[in-house]
Amino acid sequence: MGNRTIVEFNHDLASEIDRDPEGFIRAVRNMLNSGVNDSESGKRDDLGRFGIRTSPTHHSSTKAEVALTTEGGYEFFRKRFS
């Protein structure tokens, strides 16, 4: 079964990983073991402490796309993940 999760790292909070490397590994392993969805706010909170946000975990057949735009609406990156 090919499940996927798109992950965003906030580099400003990377020092939190140094403060609690075991907690970071635990949070990532929990996400990898069973995914994340909107009803699992605890997992999202655990990841968020380390500057990580995710899409809901979805099957690889689901069309998923990331688009990056400026506040003014200029799109400078788009990537489909499927």
C-alpha positions as protocol buffer text, in pm:
chain_id: "A"
residue {
  index: 1
  type: MET
  ca { x: 0 y: 0 z: 0 }
}
residue {
  index: 2
  type: GLY
  ca { x: 164 y: 327 z: -111 }
}
residue {
  index: 3
  type: ASN
  ca { x: 75 y: 599 z: 136 }
}
residue {
  index: 4
  type: ARG
  ca { x: 232 y: 943 z: 110 }
}
residue {
  index: 5
  type: THR
  ca { x: 258 y: 1254 z: 328 }
}
residue {
  index: 6
  type: ILE
  ca { x: 388 y: 1590 z: 208 }
}
residue {
  index: 7
  type: VAL
  ca { x: 609 y: 1748 z: 476 }
}
residue {
  index: 8
  type: GLU
  ca { x: 714 y: 2111 z: 533 }
}
residue {
  index: 9
  type: PHE
  ca { x: 1010 y: 2198 z: 757 }
}
residue {
  index: 10
  type: ASN
  ca { x: 1036 y: 2540 z: 926 }
}
residue {
  index: 11
  type: HIS
  ca { x: 1411 y: 2597 z: 942 }
}
residue {
  index: 12
  type: ASP
  ca { x: 1366 y: 2855 z: 1219 }
}
residue {
  index: 13
  type: LEU
  ca { x: 1267 y: 2578 z: 1459 }
}
residue {
  index: 14
  type: ALA
  ca { x: 1544 y: 2332 z: 1366 }
}
residue {
  index: 15
  type: SER
  ca { x: 1717 y: 2401 z: 1699 }
}
residue {
  index: 16
  type: GLU
  ca { x: 1425 y: 2224 z: 1870 }
}
residue {
  index: 17
  type: ILE
  ca { x: 1555 y: 1899 z: 1717 }
}
residue {
  index: 18
  type: ASP
  ca { x: 1890 y: 1955 z: 1891 }
}
residue {
  index: 19
  type: ARG
  ca { x: 1710 y: 2016 z: 2222 }
}
residue {
  index: 20
  type: ASP
  ca { x: 1510 y: 1693 z: 2200 }
}
residue {
  index: 21
  type: PRO
  ca { x: 1644 y: 1458 z: 1931 }
}
residue {
  index: 22
  type: GLU
  ca { x: 1467 y: 1155 z: 2078 }
}
residue {
  index: 23
  type: GLY
  ca { x: 1133 y: 1340 z: 2079 }
}
residue {
  index: 24
  type: PHE
  ca { x: 1191 y: 1439 z: 1717 }
}
residue {
  index: 25
  type: ILE
  ca { x: 1259 y: 1081 z: 1611 }
}
residue {
  index: 26
  type: ARG
  ca { x: 956 y: 962 z: 1808 }
}
residue {
  index: 27
  type: ALA
  ca { x: 727 y: 1221 z: 1642 }
}
residue {
  index: 28
  type: VAL
  ca { x: 853 y: 1134 z: 1294 }
}
residue {
  index: 29
  type: ARG
  ca { x: 827 y: 758 z: 1358 }
}
residue {
  index: 30
  type: ASN
  ca { x: 468 y: 800 z: 1484 }
}
residue {
  index: 31
  type: MET
  ca { x: 380 y: 985 z: 1164 }
}
residue {
  index: 32
  type: LEU
  ca { x: 556 y: 726 z: 946 }
}
residue {
  index: 33
  type: ASN
  ca { x: 401 y: 429 z: 1125 }
}
residue {
  index: 34
  type: SER
  ca { x: 39 y: 531 z: 1081 }
}
residue {
  index: 35
  type: GLY
  ca { x: 26 y: 860 z: 892 }
}
residue {
  index: 36
  type: VAL
  ca { x: -148 y: 1179 z: 994 }
}
residue {
  index: 37
  type: ASN
  ca { x: -493 y: 1315 z: 927 }
}
residue {
  index: 38
  type: ASP
  ca { x: -705 y: 1601 z: 1052 }
}
residue {
  index: 39
  type: SER
  ca { x: -846 y: 1404 z: 1344 }
}
residue {
  index: 40
  type: GLU
  ca { x: -502 y: 1335 z: 1492 }
}
residue {
  index: 41
  type: SER
  ca { x: -412 y: 1676 z: 1629 }
}
residue {
  index: 42
  type: GLY
  ca { x: -174 y: 1520 z: 1883 }
}
residue {
  index: 43
  type: LYS
  ca { x: 56 y: 1395 z: 1609 }
}
residue {
  index: 44
  type: ARG
  ca { x: 40 y: 1731 z: 1433 }
}
residue {
  index: 45
  type: ASP
  ca { x: 120 y: 1909 z: 1761 }
}
residue {
  index: 46
  type: ASP
  ca { x: 417 y: 1677 z: 1824 }
}
residue {
  index: 47
  type: LEU
  ca { x: 554 y: 1745 z: 1477 }
}
residue {
  index: 48
  type: GLY
  ca { x: 475 y: 2118 z: 1500 }
}
residue {
  index: 49
  type: ARG
  ca { x: 697 y: 2152 z: 1804 }
}
residue {
  index: 50
  type: PHE
  ca { x: 989 y: 2079 z: 1570 }
}
residue {
  index: 51
  type: GLY
  ca { x: 867 y: 2312 z: 1295 }
}
residue {
  index: 52
  type: ILE
  ca { x: 707 y: 2040 z: 1085 }
}
residue {
  index: 53
  type: ARG
  ca { x: 368 y: 2063 z: 913 }
}
residue {
  index: 54
  type: THR
  ca { x: 219 y: 1794 z: 694 }
}
residue {
  index: 55
  type: SER
  ca { x: -55 y: 1724 z: 447 }
}
residue {
  index: 56
  type: PRO
  ca { x: -294 y: 1449 z: 544 }
}
residue {
  index: 57
  type: THR
  ca { x: -153 y: 1108 z: 462 }
}
residue {
  index: 58
  type: HIS
  ca { x: -304 y: 990 z: 136 }
}
residue {
  index: 59
  type: HIS
  ca { x: -278 y: 698 z: -104 }
}
residue {
  index: 60
  type: SER
  ca { x: -21 y: 735 z: -379 }
}
residue {
  index: 61
  type: SER
  ca { x: -300 y: 727 z: -639 }
}
residue {
  index: 62
  type: THR
  ca { x: -439 y: 1054 z: -496 }
}
residue {
  index: 63
  type: LYS
  ca { x: -339 y: 1363 z: -691 }
}
residue {
  index: 64
  type: ALA
  ca { x: -142 y: 1595 z: -463 }
}
residue {
  index: 65
  type: GLU
  ca { x: 16 y: 1924 z: -561 }
}
residue {
  index: 66
  type: VAL
  ca { x: 216 y: 2196 z: -390 }
}
residue {
  index: 67
  type: ALA
  ca { x: 212 y: 2552 z: -523 }
}
residue {
  index: 68
  type: LEU
  ca { x: 429 y: 2830 z: -377 }
}
residue {
  index: 69
  type: THR
  ca { x: 323 y: 3189 z: -433 }
}
residue {
  index: 70
  type: THR
  ca { x: 425 y: 3527 z: -300 }
}
residue {
  index: 71
  type: GLU
  ca { x: 180 y: 3738 z: -102 }
}
residue {
  index: 72
  type: GLY
  ca { x: 115 y: 3927 z: -425 }
}
residue {
  index: 73
  type: GLY
  ca { x: 9 y: 3608 z: -599 }
}
residue {
  index: 74
  type: TYR
  ca { x: 320 y: 3543 z: -811 }
}
residue {
  index: 75
  type: GLU
  ca { x: 362 y: 3167 z: -843 }
}
residue {
  index: 76
  type: PHE
  ca { x: 725 y: 3058 z: -841 }
}
residue {
  index: 77
  type: PHE
  ca { x: 699 y: 2683 z: -783 }
}
residue {
  index: 78
  type: ARG
  ca { x: 448 y: 2408 z: -856 }
}
residue {
  index: 79
  type: LYS
  ca { x: 504 y: 2035 z: -821 }
}
residue {
  index: 80
  type: ARG
  ca { x: 262 y: 1746 z: -853 }
}
residue {
  index: 81
  type: PHE
  ca { x: 320 y: 1453 z: -621 }
}
residue {
  index: 82
  type: SER
  ca { x: 144 y: 1138 z: -738 }
}
